[in-house]
Amino acid sequence: MQILVWVIEGLMTVLSAWLVVLMFWQIAVSFFGFSKHTKNYKDHDPQMRFLVLVPAHNEEAVIGDIIDNLSHMDYPREMYDFYILADNCTDRTAEVARSIGAKVLESHKDGPDGPTGKPIALQKALKALDGYQDKYDLVMFFDADNLADPGMFREVNSQYLDAGDDVVAIQCYLGAKNRKGLVAFFYYMSYTITNRFFQFAKSRMGLNSVIGGTGFAVSAKYLHDRGGWTAMSLTEDFELQVEATCEGKRILWNNNVRIYDEKPTRFKASFRQRTRWAQGHWFVAFKNTGRLFQALVKRRISFGEFFSTFLYLYSLTPFVILALEMALGLVESILKHFGLVEIVGASASAASWVMVNIPGVLIFCYSFLFLFCMAEWLDNHIRFCLKELPMLLVSMLTNTLVAGWAQVVGLFKFRQQSNWVKTEHSLHEQKDLTVNLSDVGLGGDDTSSLNA
């Protein structure tokens, strides 16, 4: 029994050390986010031809907004086409889209047990649009509830023209259409921090950006050479990112233009979405760990890129580890309570608790409170108001528990990758748009604004 306790305490120490590595890496990366933002590419006249795909499942309530948005982009209309991908719709999404002039591709489930979801819709769309790699230079992806900065195509065009041959994708700033309520505010806060102190910071370090599921462009030739849309997990964006990285390709970040995404407003919807994300994330992590090591050994990627990607692959481990440590600590306490083992003084478990929890309070204040305030100011020119502090803390506590539990549940369900659970939208008007780009003046340039 004493040996069992030693094993438990040793395991807890190793797990705690891993958490410390993750925390210090995130802190180190965040320092690069304080750099002054300057546009690192020249402005070019429109040259890139865009194919825009908008997957939509039962989105008749919001589809008109994204169609109107895409119809009035600040880019020559003859240089881009957009398609609404009506995926297994049981409402009037396709009919509404066509009635206002949009091109629509409809897809239906292949049999009663056929897989469904966004990856299937994208795969079928690229197959239907045969020859897209010759007609278009970039394929850009949006969600049906999005609104995009009208200057997005122009900025991506310029950035891609200045990029090297190894660049295959560009991810734009991920904004939020709504922030009211405990759930939506947590999403807004998380994305605000991530955009500045993870995505922008990593770009300053020369590391690949994370593909965020919407508002990103991919080389049409690269997609075609891969065989079309082949990322079929529940986090198809993350899968594409990791596979491209393992191939030695580059993924850039654009901090000058934004895609505004609608965030869930209810805990149930948030839990379902985060569980789906976790399922896909764990699946991609387990599937690609060996491939990532091979890429390092074969020198397709640098050690810095390997280290960054590996830590992100397993960035969902903290909540799983904390749950496991609680279980192991309970077993240890029971054994000691019944006198089955000797009670030692300075145990490894006590050291683990001190190692993680005391510094954790300071890291929490830095990683969430301080970085959120700084990101709000640096990117949005919004000063943090102390009146929001209670809301921030309550939102953070409740949603962190929801997100943590979703990550644990997702681990146990990671093999289930064929059934897509749609996130229901509750906003049908964009009256809660958080940032007006004309007020922000991103990058010091004249930027088109979205009017709420």
Disulfide bonds with the S-S distance in Angstrom:
none
